[in-house]
């Protein structure tokens, strides 16, 4: 993924194929559940970060 693709995803926001997760002190179970649901569907993109600068 290049920077333009990533910026486009940030602009569009969450949808059926994109999810943003905030992980302040570690990766929670909800992140793993989301990844598994994406794997069981059509795939997608996860953006995991510590802050909310972009989401």
ZARO-450789 format. One record per atom (N, C-alpha, C): residue number from 1; x, y, z; atom name; residue in one letter. Coordinates in steps of 0.02 Angstrom, whole numbers, plus 32768, in hexadecimal, padded with zeros to 4 digits. Last residue first. Example, Ala and Ser with C-alpha at 12.3 -4.5 7.8 and 13.67 -1.06 7.14 Angstrom:
2
R   resi     c1     c2     c3   name   resn
R      2   8282   7F90   8162      N      S
R      2   82AC   7FCB   8165     CA      S
R      2   8285   8002   818A      C      S
R      1   8294   7EE4   8186      N      A
R      1   8267   7F1F   8186     CA      A
R      1   8294   7F5B   8186      C      A
This chain:
55
R   resi     c1     c2     c3   name   resn
R     55   7E73   81C3   8297      N      X
R     55   7E30   81A8   82A0     CA      X
R     55   7E18   81C0   82E1      C      X
R     54   7EEA   8207   8297      N      X
R     54   7EC9   81FC   8257     CA      X
R     54   7E83   81E1   825F      C      X
R     53   7F03   8218   8320      N      X
R     53   7F15   824D   82F1     CA      X
R     53   7EF0   8245   82AF      C      X
R     52   7EF1   81CC   8390      N      X
R     52   7EB7   81D8   8364     CA      X
R     52   7EC5   820F   8332      C      X
R     51   7F6E   814D   83B2      N      X
R     51   7F4A   818B   83BC     CA      X
R     51   7F0F   8192   838D      C      X
R     50   7F9B   80CE   838C      N      X
R     50   7F97   80DF   83D3     CA      X
R     50   7F6C   811D   83DE      C      X
R     49   7F4C   8065   830F      N      X
R     49   7F79   8098   8328     CA      X
R     49   7F6D   80A8   8371      C      X
R     48   7F29   800D   8280      N      X
R     48   7F2E   8008   82C9     CA      X
R     48   7F60   803B   82DF      C      X
R     47   7EC1   7FF0   8201      N      X
R     47   7EF3   8021   8216     CA      X
R     47   7EF1   8021   8262      C      X
R     46   7EA0   7F70   8190      N      X
R     46   7E9D   7F86   81D6     CA      X
R     46   7ED3   7FBA   81E1      C      X
R     45   7E45   7F43   8102      N      X
R     45   7E7E   7F68   811D     CA      X
R     45   7E6F   7F7B   8165      C      X
R     44   7E14   7EA2   80C0      N      X
R     44   7E0B   7EE9   80CC     CA      X
R     44   7E4A   7F07   80E8      C      X
R     43   7DAF   7E0F   80A0      N      X
R     43   7DEE   7E32   80AE     CA      X
R     43   7DE0   7E7B   80BA      C      X
R     42   7D33   7DDA   8098      N      X
R     42   7D54   7DEB   8058     CA      X
R     42   7D99   7E0A   8062      C      X
R     41   7D2D   7D71   811D      N      X
R     41   7D02   7D92   80EB     CA      X
R     41   7D28   7D9D   80AB      C      X
R     40   7D88   7D42   8174      N      X
R     40   7D51   7D15   8163     CA      X
R     40   7D21   7D33   812F      C      X
R     39   7DD9   7DB0   8185      N      X
R     39   7DF5   7D75   8164     CA      X
R     39   7DBE   7D45   814E      C      X
R     38   7D82   7E03   81CC      N      X
R     38   7D98   7E17   8189     CA      X
R     38   7DB3   7DDB   8162      C      X
R     37   7D79   7DBB   8243      N      X
R     37   7D3C   7DC4   821A     CA      X
R     37   7D4E   7DDA   81D3      C      X
R     36   7DFE   7DC3   826F      N      X
R     36   7DE1   7D82   825D     CA      X
R     36   7DA3   7D89   8233      C      X
R     35   7E04   7E4D   8287      N      X
R     35   7E30   7E2F   8255     CA      X
R     35   7E14   7DEB   823F      C      X
R     34   7DA6   7E58   82EF      N      X
R     34   7D9C   7E7B   82AF     CA      X
R     34   7DC6   7E5D   8278      C      X
R     33   7DE2   7E0B   8353      N      X
R     33   7DA0   7DF8   8339     CA      X
R     33   7D93   7E19   82F6      C      X
R     32   7E57   7E56   836A      N      X
R     32   7E5C   7E11   8350     CA      X
R     32   7E19   7DF9   8333      C      X
R     31   7E1B   7EC9   839D      N      X
R     31   7E45   7ECC   8361     CA      X
R     31   7E49   7E88   8341      C      X
R     30   7DDC   7E9D   8410      N      X
R     30   7DB2   7EB5   83D9     CA      X
R     30   7DDA   7EBC   8398      C      X
R     29   7E43   7E7E   8469      N      X
R     29   7E20   7E48   8447     CA      X
R     29   7DF7   7E60   840D      C      X
R     28   7EC7   7EFA   8450      N      X
R     28   7E8F   7EDB   8473     CA      X
R     28   7E6E   7EA4   8449      C      X
R     27   7F6D   7F1F   845D      N      X
R     27   7F39   7F0A   842E     CA      X
R     27   7F04   7EE2   8453      C      X
R     26   7F97   7FAB   84C6      N      X
R     26   7F9F   7F67   84AD     CA      X
R     26   7F66   7F56   847E      C      X
R     25   7F74   8027   84EE      N      X
R     25   7FA4   8003   8518     CA      X
R     25   7FAD   7FBB   8501      C      X
R     24   7F2A   805C   847D      N      X
R     24   7F53   8085   84A9     CA      X
R     24   7F88   805E   84CE      C      X
R     23   7EF5   804A   83E8      N      X
R     23   7F13   801C   841A     CA      X
R     23   7F43   8043   8446      C      X
R     22   7E6F   805A   837E      N      X
R     22   7E9C   807F   83A9     CA      X
R     22   7EB4   804F   83DF      C      X
R     21   7E4B   8031   82D7      N      X
R     21   7E4C   801C   831D     CA      X
R     21   7E80   8045   8342      C      X
R     20   7DE3   8036   824A      N      X
R     20   7E18   8057   8270     CA      X
R     20   7E12   8040   82B9      C      X
R     19   7DC2   7FDA   81B7      N      X
R     19   7DB4   7FE5   81FD     CA      X
R     19   7DF0   8005   821F      C      X
R     18   7D76   7FB0   811E      N      X
R     18   7DA9   7FD9   8141     CA      X
R     18   7D93   7FE3   8189      C      X
R     17   7D0D   7F73   80DF      N      X
R     17   7D50   7F58   80D2     CA      X
R     17   7D88   7F7E   80F5      C      X
R     16   7C9A   7FB6   8102      N      X
R     16   7C9A   7F6D   8107     CA      X
R     16   7CDF   7F4F   80FE      C      X
R     15   7CEC   8044   814D      N      X
R     15   7CB5   8026   8126     CA      X
R     15   7CBB   7FDA   812D      C      X
R     14   7D35   80DC   8186      N      X
R     14   7D23   8096   818F     CA      X
R     14   7CE9   8082   8163      C      X
R     13   7D77   814F   8107      N      X
R     13   7D64   8139   814A     CA      X
R     13   7D50   80F0   814D      C      X
R     12   7DA4   819E   809F      N      X
R     12   7D64   817B   8099     CA      X
R     12   7D4A   8166   80DD      C      X
R     11   7E21   81C9   80D1      N      X
R     11   7DEE   81F9   80BC     CA      X
R     11   7DA9   81DA   80BA      C      X
R     10   7E67   8152   80E8      N      X
R     10   7E58   817F   8120     CA      X
R     10   7E21   81B1   810F      C      X
R      9   7E70   8124   8064      N      X
R      9   7E4C   80FD   8096     CA      X
R      9   7E39   8128   80D2      C      X
R      8   7EC2   8189   802F      N      X
R      8   7E7F   817E   8014     CA      X
R      8   7E53   8157   8046      C      X
R      7   7F37   8172   8076      N      X
R      7   7F13   81B1   807F     CA      X
R      7   7ECC   81AC   8065      C      X
R      6   7F58   80F4   803F      N      X
R      6   7F49   80FA   8086     CA      X
R      6   7F23   813A   8094      C      X
R      5   7F71   8118   7FB9      N      X
R      5   7F3D   80E7   7FC8     CA      X
R      5   7F28   80EE   8012      C      X
R      4   7FDD   816E   7FCE      N      X
R      4   7F9F   8187   7FB0     CA      X
R      4   7F65   8159   7FBD      C      X
R      3   8040   8119   8003      N      X
R      3   8025   814F   802C     CA      X
R      3   7FE4   816B   800F      C      X
R      2   801F   806C   7FD5      N      X
R      2   8045   80AA   7FD4     CA      X
R      2   8020   80E1   7FFA      C      X
R      1   802A   7FC6   8000      N      X
R      1   8000   8000   8000     CA      X
R      1   802D   803E   8000      C      X
